[in-house]
Amino acid sequence: MNPLKPRKLLGVVKKLGFHLIHVRGSHYIFKNLKGKRIAIPVHKGKLIGQGLLVKIIKEDLNLSVEEFEKLL
């Protein structure tokens, strides 16, 4: 998985039913209907690195990398 622009990750998170509840600094906090919360760092001009991206995909979104790539 290559580093990704934060806006692309935000798009996938929204497709999965998460809604933005607030922004704290450079972190966008999302929540889904089941109450699960995730934080996405959005730093201007920077990509989300491979390690953090895989962590968000597997642990926070409960997806495989292949499932995530299909949603891009």
Distance bins in CASP14 RR format, pairs under 12 A and 6 or more apart:
PFRMAT RR
TARGET T0000
AUTHOR 0000-0000-0000
RMODE 2
METHOD distances of the structure
MODEL  1
1 8 0 0 0 0 0 1 0 0 0 0 0
1 9 0 0 0 0 0 1 0 0 0 0 0
1 47 0 0 0 0 0 1 0 0 0 0 0
1 48 0 0 0 0 1 0 0 0 0 0 0
1 49 0 0 0 0 1 0 0 0 0 0 0
1 50 1 0 1 0 0 0 0 0 0 0 0
1 51 0 0 0 0 1 0 0 0 0 0 0
1 52 0 0 0 0 0 1 0 0 0 0 0
1 53 1 0 1 0 0 0 0 0 0 0 0
1 54 1 0 1 0 0 0 0 0 0 0 0
1 55 0 0 0 0 0 1 0 0 0 0 0
1 56 0 0 0 0 0 1 0 0 0 0 0
1 57 1 0 0 1 0 0 0 0 0 0 0
1 58 0 0 0 0 0 1 0 0 0 0 0
1 63 0 0 0 0 0 1 0 0 0 0 0
1 64 0 0 0 0 0 1 0 0 0 0 0
1 65 1 0 1 0 0 0 0 0 0 0 0
1 66 0 0 0 0 1 0 0 0 0 0 0
1 67 0 0 0 0 0 1 0 0 0 0 0
1 68 1 0 0 1 0 0 0 0 0 0 0
1 69 1 0 0 1 0 0 0 0 0 0 0
1 72 0 0 0 0 0 1 0 0 0 0 0
2 8 0 0 0 0 0 1 0 0 0 0 0
2 47 0 0 0 0 1 0 0 0 0 0 0
2 48 0 0 0 0 0 1 0 0 0 0 0
2 49 0 0 0 0 1 0 0 0 0 0 0
2 50 1 0 0 1 0 0 0 0 0 0 0
2 51 0 0 0 0 0 1 0 0 0 0 0
2 53 0 0 0 0 1 0 0 0 0 0 0
2 54 0 0 0 0 0 1 0 0 0 0 0
2 65 0 0 0 0 0 1 0 0 0 0 0
2 69 0 0 0 0 0 1 0 0 0 0 0
2 72 0 0 0 0 0 1 0 0 0 0 0
3 9 0 0 0 0 0 1 0 0 0 0 0
3 45 0 0 0 0 0 1 0 0 0 0 0
3 46 0 0 0 0 1 0 0 0 0 0 0
3 47 1 1 0 0 0 0 0 0 0 0 0
3 48 1 0 0 1 0 0 0 0 0 0 0
3 49 1 0 1 0 0 0 0 0 0 0 0
3 50 1 0 1 0 0 0 0 0 0 0 0
3 51 0 0 0 0 1 0 0 0 0 0 0
3 52 0 0 0 0 1 0 0 0 0 0 0
3 53 1 0 0 1 0 0 0 0 0 0 0
3 54 0 0 0 0 0 1 0 0 0 0 0
4 10 0 0 0 0 0 1 0 0 0 0 0
4 11 0 0 0 0 0 1 0 0 0 0 0
4 12 0 0 0 0 1 0 0 0 0 0 0
4 13 0 0 0 0 0 1 0 0 0 0 0
4 40 0 0 0 0 0 1 0 0 0 0 0
4 41 0 0 0 0 0 1 0 0 0 0 0
4 42 0 0 0 0 0 1 0 0 0 0 0
4 46 0 0 0 0 0 1 0 0 0 0 0
4 47 1 0 0 1 0 0 0 0 0 0 0
4 48 1 0 1 0 0 0 0 0 0 0 0
4 49 1 0 0 1 0 0 0 0 0 0 0
4 50 0 0 0 0 1 0 0 0 0 0 0
4 51 0 0 0 0 0 1 0 0 0 0 0
4 52 0 0 0 0 1 0 0 0 0 0 0
4 53 1 0 1 0 0 0 0 0 0 0 0
4 54 0 0 0 0 0 1 0 0 0 0 0
4 56 0 0 0 0 1 0 0 0 0 0 0
4 57 0 0 0 0 1 0 0 0 0 0 0
4 65 0 0 0 0 0 1 0 0 0 0 0
4 68 0 0 0 0 1 0 0 0 0 0 0
4 69 0 0 0 0 0 1 0 0 0 0 0
4 71 0 0 0 0 0 1 0 0 0 0 0
4 72 0 0 0 0 1 0 0 0 0 0 0
5 11 0 0 0 0 0 1 0 0 0 0 0
5 12 0 0 0 0 0 1 0 0 0 0 0
5 40 0 0 0 0 0 1 0 0 0 0 0
5 41 0 0 0 0 0 1 0 0 0 0 0
5 42 0 0 0 0 1 0 0 0 0 0 0
5 43 0 0 0 0 0 1 0 0 0 0 0
5 44 0 0 0 0 0 1 0 0 0 0 0
5 45 0 0 0 0 1 0 0 0 0 0 0
5 46 0 0 0 0 1 0 0 0 0 0 0
5 47 1 0 0 1 0 0 0 0 0 0 0
5 48 1 0 0 1 0 0 0 0 0 0 0
5 49 0 0 0 0 0 1 0 0 0 0 0
5 53 0 0 0 0 0 1 0 0 0 0 0
5 72 0 0 0 0 0 1 0 0 0 0 0
6 12 0 0 0 0 0 1 0 0 0 0 0
6 13 0 0 0 0 0 1 0 0 0 0 0
6 26 0 0 0 0 1 0 0 0 0 0 0
6 27 0 0 0 0 0 1 0 0 0 0 0
6 28 0 0 0 0 1 0 0 0 0 0 0
6 39 0 0 0 0 0 1 0 0 0 0 0
6 40 1 0 0 1 0 0 0 0 0 0 0
6 41 1 0 0 1 0 0 0 0 0 0 0
6 42 1 0 1 0 0 0 0 0 0 0 0
6 43 1 0 0 1 0 0 0 0 0 0 0
6 44 0 0 0 0 1 0 0 0 0 0 0
6 45 0 0 0 0 1 0 0 0 0 0 0
6 46 1 0 0 1 0 0 0 0 0 0 0
6 47 1 0 0 1 0 0 0 0 0 0 0
6 48 1 0 1 0 0 0 0 0 0 0 0
6 49 0 0 0 0 0 1 0 0 0 0 0
6 52 0 0 0 0 0 1 0 0 0 0 0
6 53 0 0 0 0 1 0 0 0 0 0 0
6 56 0 0 0 0 0 1 0 0 0 0 0
7 13 0 0 0 0 0 1 0 0 0 0 0
7 14 0 0 0 0 0 1 0 0 0 0 0
7 28 0 0 0 0 0 1 0 0 0 0 0
7 40 0 0 0 0 1 0 0 0 0 0 0
7 42 1 0 0 1 0 0 0 0 0 0 0
7 43 0 0 0 0 0 1 0 0 0 0 0
7 44 0 0 0 0 0 1 0 0 0 0 0
7 45 0 0 0 0 0 1 0 0 0 0 0
7 46 0 0 0 0 0 1 0 0 0 0 0
7 47 0 0 0 0 0 1 0 0 0 0 0
7 48 0 0 0 0 0 1 0 0 0 0 0
7 72 0 0 0 0 0 1 0 0 0 0 0
8 14 0 0 0 0 0 1 0 0 0 0 0
8 15 0 0 0 0 0 1 0 0 0 0 0
8 40 0 0 0 0 0 1 0 0 0 0 0
8 42 0 0 0 0 0 1 0 0 0 0 0
8 47 0 0 0 0 1 0 0 0 0 0 0
8 48 0 0 0 0 1 0 0 0 0 0 0
8 53 0 0 0 0 0 1 0 0 0 0 0
8 68 0 0 0 0 0 1 0 0 0 0 0
8 69 0 0 0 0 0 1 0 0 0 0 0
8 71 0 0 0 0 1 0 0 0 0 0 0
8 72 1 0 0 1 0 0 0 0 0 0 0
9 15 0 0 0 0 0 1 0 0 0 0 0
9 16 0 0 0 0 0 1 0 0 0 0 0
9 18 0 0 0 0 0 1 0 0 0 0 0
9 28 0 0 0 0 1 0 0 0 0 0 0
9 30 0 0 0 0 0 1 0 0 0 0 0
9 38 0 0 0 0 1 0 0 0 0 0 0
9 39 0 0 0 0 0 1 0 0 0 0 0
9 40 1 0 1 0 0 0 0 0 0 0 0
9 41 0 0 0 0 1 0 0 0 0 0 0
9 42 0 0 0 0 1 0 0 0 0 0 0
9 47 0 0 0 0 1 0 0 0 0 0 0
9 48 1 0 0 1 0 0 0 0 0 0 0
9 49 0 0 0 0 0 1 0 0 0 0 0
9 52 0 0 0 0 1 0 0 0 0 0 0
9 53 1 0 0 1 0 0 0 0 0 0 0
9 54 0 0 0 0 0 1 0 0 0 0 0
9 55 0 0 0 0 0 1 0 0 0 0 0
9 56 1 0 0 1 0 0 0 0 0 0 0
9 57 0 0 0 0 1 0 0 0 0 0 0
9 60 0 0 0 0 0 1 0 0 0 0 0
9 61 0 0 0 0 1 0 0 0 0 0 0
9 63 0 0 0 0 0 1 0 0 0 0 0
9 68 0 0 0 0 1 0 0 0 0 0 0
9 69 0 0 0 0 0 1 0 0 0 0 0
9 71 0 0 0 0 0 1 0 0 0 0 0
9 72 0 0 0 0 1 0 0 0 0 0 0
10 16 0 0 0 0 0 1 0 0 0 0 0
10 17 0 0 0 0 0 1 0 0 0 0 0
10 18 0 0 0 0 1 0 0 0 0 0 0
10 19 0 0 0 0 0 1 0 0 0 0 0
10 20 0 0 0 0 1 0 0 0 0 0 0
10 23 0 0 0 0 0 1 0 0 0 0 0
10 27 0 0 0 0 0 1 0 0 0 0 0
10 28 1 0 0 1 0 0 0 0 0 0 0
10 29 0 0 0 0 0 1 0 0 0 0 0
10 30 0 0 0 0 1 0 0 0 0 0 0
10 38 0 0 0 0 0 1 0 0 0 0 0
10 39 0 0 0 0 0 1 0 0 0 0 0
10 40 1 0 0 1 0 0 0 0 0 0 0
10 41 0 0 0 0 0 1 0 0 0 0 0
10 42 1 0 0 1 0 0 0 0 0 0 0
10 48 0 0 0 0 0 1 0 0 0 0 0
10 56 0 0 0 0 0 1 0 0 0 0 0
10 71 0 0 0 0 0 1 0 0 0 0 0
10 72 0 0 0 0 0 1 0 0 0 0 0
11 17 0 0 0 0 0 1 0 0 0 0 0
11 18 0 0 0 0 1 0 0 0 0 0 0
11 19 0 0 0 0 0 1 0 0 0 0 0
11 20 0 0 0 0 0 1 0 0 0 0 0
11 28 0 0 0 0 0 1 0 0 0 0 0
11 30 0 0 0 0 0 1 0 0 0 0 0
11 40 0 0 0 0 1 0 0 0 0 0 0
11 42 0 0 0 0 0 1 0 0 0 0 0
11 61 0 0 0 0 0 1 0 0 0 0 0
11 68 0 0 0 0 0 1 0 0 0 0 0
11 71 0 0 0 0 1 0 0 0 0 0 0
11 72 0 0 0 0 1 0 0 0 0 0 0
12 18 0 0 0 0 1 0 0 0 0 0 0
12 30 0 0 0 0 0 1 0 0 0 0 0
12 38 0 0 0 0 0 1 0 0 0 0 0
12 40 0 0 0 0 1 0 0 0 0 0 0
12 48 0 0 0 0 0 1 0 0 0 0 0
12 53 0 0 0 0 0 1 0 0 0 0 0
12 56 0 0 0 0 1 0 0 0 0 0 0
12 57 0 0 0 0 1 0 0 0 0 0 0
12 60 0 0 0 0 0 1 0 0 0 0 0
12 61 1 0 0 1 0 0 0 0 0 0 0
12 63 0 0 0 0 1 0 0 0 0 0 0
12 65 0 0 0 0 0 1 0 0 0 0 0
12 67 0 0 0 0 0 1 0 0 0 0 0
12 68 1 0 0 1 0 0 0 0 0 0 0
12 69 0 0 0 0 1 0 0 0 0 0 0
12 70 0 0 0 0 1 0 0 0 0 0 0
12 71 1 0 1 0 0 0 0 0 0 0 0
12 72 1 0 0 1 0 0 0 0 0 0 0
13 19 0 0 0 0 1 0 0 0 0 0 0
13 20 0 0 0 0 1 0 0 0 0 0 0
13 21 0 0 0 0 0 1 0 0 0 0 0
13 28 0 0 0 0 1 0 0 0 0 0 0
13 29 0 0 0 0 0 1 0 0 0 0 0
13 30 1 0 1 0 0 0 0 0 0 0 0
13 31 0 0 0 0 0 1 0 0 0 0 0
13 32 0 0 0 0 1 0 0 0 0 0 0
13 36 0 0 0 0 0 1 0 0 0 0 0
13 37 0 0 0 0 0 1 0 0 0 0 0
13 38 1 0 0 1 0 0 0 0 0 0 0
13 39 0 0 0 0 0 1 0 0 0 0 0
13 40 1 0 0 1 0 0 0 0 0 0 0
13 42 0 0 0 0 0 1 0 0 0 0 0
13 48 0 0 0 0 0 1 0 0 0 0 0
13 56 0 0 0 0 1 0 0 0 0 0 0
13 57 0 0 0 0 0 1 0 0 0 0 0
13 60 0 0 0 0 1 0 0 0 0 0 0
13 61 1 0 0 1 0 0 0 0 0 0 0
13 63 0 0 0 0 0 1 0 0 0 0 0
13 68 0 0 0 0 0 1 0 0 0 0 0
13 71 0 0 0 0 1 0 0 0 0 0 0
13 72 0 0 0 0 0 1 0 0 0 0 0
14 20 0 0 0 0 1 0 0 0 0 0 0
14 28 0 0 0 0 0 1 0 0 0 0 0
14 30 1 0 0 1 0 0 0 0 0 0 0
14 31 0 0 0 0 0 1 0 0 0 0 0
14 32 0 0 0 0 0 1 0 0 0 0 0
14 38 0 0 0 0 0 1 0 0 0 0 0
14 40 0 0 0 0 0 1 0 0 0 0 0
14 61 0 0 0 0 0 1 0 0 0 0 0
14 71 0 0 0 0 0 1 0 0 0 0 0
15 30 0 0 0 0 0 1 0 0 0 0 0
15 32 0 0 0 0 0 1 0 0 0 0 0
15 61 0 0 0 0 0 1 0 0 0 0 0
15 63 0 0 0 0 0 1 0 0 0 0 0
15 67 0 0 0 0 0 1 0 0 0 0 0
15 68 0 0 0 0 0 1 0 0 0 0 0
15 70 0 0 0 0 0 1 0 0 0 0 0
15 71 1 0 1 0 0 0 0 0 0 0 0
15 72 0 0 0 0 1 0 0 0 0 0 0
16 30 0 0 0 0 1 0 0 0 0 0 0
16 31 0 0 0 0 0 1 0 0 0 0 0
16 32 1 0 0 1 0 0 0 0 0 0 0
16 33 0 0 0 0 0 1 0 0 0 0 0
16 34 0 0 0 0 0 1 0 0 0 0 0
16 36 0 0 0 0 1 0 0 0 0 0 0
16 38 0 0 0 0 1 0 0 0 0 0 0
16 56 0 0 0 0 0 1 0 0 0 0 0
16 57 0 0 0 0 0 1 0 0 0 0 0
16 60 0 0 0 0 0 1 0 0 0 0 0
16 61 1 0 0 1 0 0 0 0 0 0 0
16 62 0 0 0 0 1 0 0 0 0 0 0
16 63 0 0 0 0 1 0 0 0 0 0 0
16 67 0 0 0 0 0 1 0 0 0 0 0
16 68 0 0 0 0 1 0 0 0 0 0 0
16 70 0 0 0 0 0 1 0 0 0 0 0
16 71 1 0 0 1 0 0 0 0 0 0 0
17 30 0 0 0 0 1 0 0 0 0 0 0
17 31 0 0 0 0 1 0 0 0 0 0 0
17 32 1 0 1 0 0 0 0 0 0 0 0
17 33 1 0 0 1 0 0 0 0 0 0 0
17 34 0 0 0 0 1 0 0 0 0 0 0
17 35 0 0 0 0 0 1 0 0 0 0 0
17 36 0 0 0 0 0 1 0 0 0 0 0
17 38 0 0 0 0 0 1 0 0 0 0 0
17 61 0 0 0 0 0 1 0 0 0 0 0
17 71 0 0 0 0 0 1 0 0 0 0 0
18 28 0 0 0 0 1 0 0 0 0 0 0
18 29 0 0 0 0 1 0 0 0 0 0 0
18 30 1 1 0 0 0 0 0 0 0 0 0
18 31 1 0 0 1 0 0 0 0 0 0 0
18 32 1 0 1 0 0 0 0 0 0 0 0
18 33 0 0 0 0 1 0 0 0 0 0 0
18 34 0 0 0 0 0 1 0 0 0 0 0
18 35 0 0 0 0 1 0 0 0 0 0 0
18 36 1 0 0 1 0 0 0 0 0 0 0
18 37 0 0 0 0 1 0 0 0 0 0 0
18 38 1 0 0 1 0 0 0 0 0 0 0
18 39 0 0 0 0 0 1 0 0 0 0 0
18 40 0 0 0 0 1 0 0 0 0 0 0
18 56 0 0 0 0 0 1 0 0 0 0 0
18 60 0 0 0 0 1 0 0 0 0 0 0
18 61 0 0 0 0 1 0 0 0 0 0 0
19 28 0 0 0 0 0 1 0 0 0 0 0
19 29 0 0 0 0 0 1 0 0 0 0 0
19 30 1 0 0 1 0 0 0 0 0 0 0
19 31 1 0 0 1 0 0 0 0 0 0 0
19 32 1 0 0 1 0 0 0 0 0 0 0
19 33 0 0 0 0 1 0 0 0 0 0 0
19 34 0 0 0 0 0 1 0 0 0 0 0
19 35 0 0 0 0 0 1 0 0 0 0 0
19 36 0 0 0 0 0 1 0 0 0 0 0
19 37 0 0 0 0 0 1 0 0 0 0 0
19 38 0 0 0 0 0 1 0 0 0 0 0
20 27 0 0 0 0 0 1 0 0 0 0 0
20 28 1 0 1 0 0 0 0 0 0 0 0
20 29 1 0 0 1 0 0 0 0 0 0 0
20 30 1 0 1 0 0 0 0 0 0 0 0
20 31 0 0 0 0 1 0 0 0 0 0 0
20 32 0 0 0 0 0 1 0 0 0 0 0
20 37 0 0 0 0 0 1 0 0 0 0 0
20 38 0 0 0 0 0 1 0 0 0 0 0
20 39 0 0 0 0 0 1 0 0 0 0 0
20 40 0 0 0 0 1 0 0 0 0 0 0
20 42 0 0 0 0 0 1 0 0 0 0 0
21 27 0 0 0 0 0 1 0 0 0 0 0
21 28 0 0 0 0 1 0 0 0 0 0 0
21 29 1 0 1 0 0 0 0 0 0 0 0
21 30 1 0 0 1 0 0 0 0 0 0 0
21 31 1 0 1 0 0 0 0 0 0 0 0
21 32 0 0 0 0 0 1 0 0 0 0 0
21 35 0 0 0 0 1 0 0 0 0 0 0
21 36 0 0 0 0 0 1 0 0 0 0 0
21 37 1 0 0 1 0 0 0 0 0 0 0
21 38 0 0 0 0 0 1 0 0 0 0 0
21 39 0 0 0 0 0 1 0 0 0 0 0
21 40 0 0 0 0 0 1 0 0 0 0 0
22 28 0 0 0 0 1 0 0 0 0 0 0
22 29 1 0 1 0 0 0 0 0 0 0 0
22 30 0 0 0 0 1 0 0 0 0 0 0
22 31 0 0 0 0 1 0 0 0 0 0 0
22 37 0 0 0 0 0 1 0 0 0 0 0
22 39 0 0 0 0 0 1 0 0 0 0 0
23 29 1 0 0 1 0 0 0 0 0 0 0
23 30 0 0 0 0 0 1 0 0 0 0 0
23 39 0 0 0 0 0 1 0 0 0 0 0
23 40 0 0 0 0 1 0 0 0 0 0 0
23 41 0 0 0 0 0 1 0 0 0 0 0
23 42 0 0 0 0 1 0 0 0 0 0 0
24 30 0 0 0 0 0 1 0 0 0 0 0
24 37 0 0 0 0 0 1 0 0 0 0 0
24 39 1 0 0 1 0 0 0 0 0 0 0
24 40 0 0 0 0 0 1 0 0 0 0 0
24 41 0 0 0 0 0 1 0 0 0 0 0
24 42 0 0 0 0 0 1 0 0 0 0 0
25 39 0 0 0 0 0 1 0 0 0 0 0
25 40 0 0 0 0 0 1 0 0 0 0 0
25 41 0 0 0 0 1 0 0 0 0 0 0
25 42 0 0 0 0 1 0 0 0 0 0 0
25 43 0 0 0 0 0 1 0 0 0 0 0
25 44 0 0 0 0 0 1 0 0 0 0 0
26 39 0 0 0 0 1 0 0 0 0 0 0
26 40 0 0 0 0 1 0 0 0 0 0 0
26 41 1 0 1 0 0 0 0 0 0 0 0
26 42 1 0 1 0 0 0 0 0 0 0 0
26 43 1 0 1 0 0 0 0 0 0 0 0
26 44 0 0 0 0 1 0 0 0 0 0 0
26 45 0 0 0 0 0 1 0 0 0 0 0
26 46 0 0 0 0 1 0 0 0 0 0 0
26 48 0 0 0 0 0 1 0 0 0 0 0
27 37 0 0 0 0 0 1 0 0 0 0 0
27 38 0 0 0 0 1 0 0 0 0 0 0
27 39 1 0 1 0 0 0 0 0 0 0 0
27 40 1 0 0 1 0 0 0 0 0 0 0
27 41 1 0 1 0 0 0 0 0 0 0 0
27 42 1 0 0 1 0 0 0 0 0 0 0
27 43 0 0 0 0 1 0 0 0 0 0 0
27 48 0 0 0 0 0 1 0 0 0 0 0
27 52 0 0 0 0 0 1 0 0 0 0 0
27 56 0 0 0 0 0 1 0 0 0 0 0
28 37 0 0 0 0 0 1 0 0 0 0 0
28 38 0 0 0 0 1 0 0 0 0 0 0
28 39 1 0 0 1 0 0 0 0 0 0 0
28 40 1 0 1 0 0 0 0 0 0 0 0
28 41 0 0 0 0 1 0 0 0 0 0 0
28 42 1 0 1 0 0 0 0 0 0 0 0
28 43 0 0 0 0 0 1 0 0 0 0 0
28 48 0 0 0 0 0 1 0 0 0 0 0
28 56 0 0 0 0 0 1 0 0 0 0 0
29 35 0 0 0 0 0 1 0 0 0 0 0
29 36 0 0 0 0 0 1 0 0 0 0 0
29 37 1 0 0 1 0 0 0 0 0 0 0
29 38 1 0 0 1 0 0 0 0 0 0 0
29 39 1 0 1 0 0 0 0 0 0 0 0
29 40 0 0 0 0 1 0 0 0 0 0 0
29 41 0 0 0 0 0 1 0 0 0 0 0
29 42 0 0 0 0 0 1 0 0 0 0 0
29 60 0 0 0 0 0 1 0 0 0 0 0
30 36 0 0 0 0 1 0 0 0 0 0 0
30 37 1 0 0 1 0 0 0 0 0 0 0
30 38 1 0 1 0 0 0 0 0 0 0 0
30 39 1 0 0 1 0 0 0 0 0 0 0
30 40 1 0 0 1 0 0 0 0 0 0 0
30 42 0 0 0 0 0 1 0 0 0 0 0
30 56 0 0 0 0 0 1 0 0 0 0 0
30 60 0 0 0 0 1 0 0 0 0 0 0
30 61 0 0 0 0 0 1 0 0 0 0 0
31 37 1 0 1 0 0 0 0 0 0 0 0
31 38 0 0 0 0 1 0 0 0 0 0 0
31 39 0 0 0 0 0 1 0 0 0 0 0
31 60 0 0 0 0 0 1 0 0 0 0 0
32 38 0 0 0 0 1 0 0 0 0 0 0
32 60 0 0 0 0 0 1 0 0 0 0 0
32 61 0 0 0 0 1 0 0 0 0 0 0
32 62 0 0 0 0 0 1 0 0 0 0 0
34 62 0 0 0 0 0 1 0 0 0 0 0
36 59 0 0 0 0 0 1 0 0 0 0 0
36 60 1 0 0 1 0 0 0 0 0 0 0
36 61 0 0 0 0 1 0 0 0 0 0 0
36 62 0 0 0 0 1 0 0 0 0 0 0
37 60 0 0 0 0 1 0 0 0 0 0 0
37 61 0 0 0 0 0 1 0 0 0 0 0
38 52 0 0 0 0 0 1 0 0 0 0 0
38 55 0 0 0 0 0 1 0 0 0 0 0
38 56 1 0 0 1 0 0 0 0 0 0 0
38 57 0 0 0 0 0 1 0 0 0 0 0
38 59 0 0 0 0 1 0 0 0 0 0 0
38 60 1 0 1 0 0 0 0 0 0 0 0
38 61 1 0 0 1 0 0 0 0 0 0 0
38 62 0 0 0 0 0 1 0 0 0 0 0
38 63 0 0 0 0 0 1 0 0 0 0 0
39 48 0 0 0 0 0 1 0 0 0 0 0
39 52 0 0 0 0 0 1 0 0 0 0 0
39 55 0 0 0 0 0 1 0 0 0 0 0
39 56 0 0 0 0 1 0 0 0 0 0 0
39 60 0 0 0 0 1 0 0 0 0 0 0
40 48 1 0 0 1 0 0 0 0 0 0 0
40 52 0 0 0 0 1 0 0 0 0 0 0
40 53 0 0 0 0 0 1 0 0 0 0 0
40 55 0 0 0 0 0 1 0 0 0 0 0
40 56 1 0 0 1 0 0 0 0 0 0 0
40 57 0 0 0 0 0 1 0 0 0 0 0
40 60 0 0 0 0 1 0 0 0 0 0 0
40 61 0 0 0 0 0 1 0 0 0 0 0
41 47 0 0 0 0 0 1 0 0 0 0 0
41 48 1 0 0 1 0 0 0 0 0 0 0
41 49 0 0 0 0 1 0 0 0 0 0 0
41 52 1 0 0 1 0 0 0 0 0 0 0
41 53 0 0 0 0 0 1 0 0 0 0 0
41 55 0 0 0 0 0 1 0 0 0 0 0
41 56 0 0 0 0 1 0 0 0 0 0 0
42 48 0 0 0 0 1 0 0 0 0 0 0
43 49 0 0 0 0 0 1 0 0 0 0 0
43 52 0 0 0 0 0 1 0 0 0 0 0
46 52 0 0 0 0 0 1 0 0 0 0 0
47 53 0 0 0 0 1 0 0 0 0 0 0
48 54 0 0 0 0 1 0 0 0 0 0 0
48 55 0 0 0 0 1 0 0 0 0 0 0
48 56 1 0 0 1 0 0 0 0 0 0 0
48 57 0 0 0 0 0 1 0 0 0 0 0
49 55 0 0 0 0 1 0 0 0 0 0 0
49 56 0 0 0 0 1 0 0 0 0 0 0
49 57 0 0 0 0 0 1 0 0 0 0 0
50 56 0 0 0 0 0 1 0 0 0 0 0
50 57 0 0 0 0 0 1 0 0 0 0 0
50 65 0 0 0 0 0 1 0 0 0 0 0
51 57 0 0 0 0 1 0 0 0 0 0 0
51 58 0 0 0 0 0 1 0 0 0 0 0
51 59 0 0 0 0 0 1 0 0 0 0 0
51 65 0 0 0 0 0 1 0 0 0 0 0
52 58 0 0 0 0 0 1 0 0 0 0 0
52 59 0 0 0 0 0 1 0 0 0 0 0
52 60 0 0 0 0 0 1 0 0 0 0 0
53 59 0 0 0 0 0 1 0 0 0 0 0
53 60 0 0 0 0 0 1 0 0 0 0 0
53 61 0 0 0 0 0 1 0 0 0 0 0
53 63 0 0 0 0 0 1 0 0 0 0 0
53 65 0 0 0 0 1 0 0 0 0 0 0
53 68 0 0 0 0 1 0 0 0 0 0 0
53 69 0 0 0 0 0 1 0 0 0 0 0
53 72 0 0 0 0 0 1 0 0 0 0 0
54 60 0 0 0 0 0 1 0 0 0 0 0
54 61 0 0 0 0 0 1 0 0 0 0 0
54 63 0 0 0 0 0 1 0 0 0 0 0
54 64 0 0 0 0 0 1 0 0 0 0 0
54 65 1 0 0 1 0 0 0 0 0 0 0
54 68 0 0 0 0 1 0 0 0 0 0 0
54 69 0 0 0 0 0 1 0 0 0 0 0
55 61 0 0 0 0 1 0 0 0 0 0 0
55 62 0 0 0 0 0 1 0 0 0 0 0
55 63 0 0 0 0 0 1 0 0 0 0 0
55 65 0 0 0 0 0 1 0 0 0 0 0
55 68 0 0 0 0 0 1 0 0 0 0 0
56 62 0 0 0 0 0 1 0 0 0 0 0
56 63 0 0 0 0 1 0 0 0 0 0 0
56 65 0 0 0 0 0 1 0 0 0 0 0
56 68 0 0 0 0 1 0 0 0 0 0 0
57 63 1 0 1 0 0 0 0 0 0 0 0
57 64 1 0 0 1 0 0 0 0 0 0 0
57 65 1 0 1 0 0 0 0 0 0 0 0
57 66 0 0 0 0 1 0 0 0 0 0 0
57 67 0 0 0 0 1 0 0 0 0 0 0
57 68 1 0 1 0 0 0 0 0 0 0 0
57 69 0 0 0 0 1 0 0 0 0 0 0
57 70 0 0 0 0 0 1 0 0 0 0 0
57 71 0 0 0 0 1 0 0 0 0 0 0
57 72 0 0 0 0 0 1 0 0 0 0 0
58 64 1 0 0 1 0 0 0 0 0 0 0
58 65 1 0 0 1 0 0 0 0 0 0 0
58 66 0 0 0 0 0 1 0 0 0 0 0
58 67 0 0 0 0 0 1 0 0 0 0 0
58 68 0 0 0 0 1 0 0 0 0 0 0
60 68 0 0 0 0 0 1 0 0 0 0 0
61 67 0 0 0 0 1 0 0 0 0 0 0
61 68 1 0 0 1 0 0 0 0 0 0 0
61 71 0 0 0 0 1 0 0 0 0 0 0
62 68 0 0 0 0 0 1 0 0 0 0 0
63 69 0 0 0 0 1 0 0 0 0 0 0
63 70 0 0 0 0 1 0 0 0 0 0 0
63 71 1 0 0 1 0 0 0 0 0 0 0
63 72 0 0 0 0 0 1 0 0 0 0 0
64 70 0 0 0 0 1 0 0 0 0 0 0
64 71 0 0 0 0 0 1 0 0 0 0 0
65 71 0 0 0 0 0 1 0 0 0 0 0
65 72 0 0 0 0 0 1 0 0 0 0 0
66 72 0 0 0 0 0 1 0 0 0 0 0
END
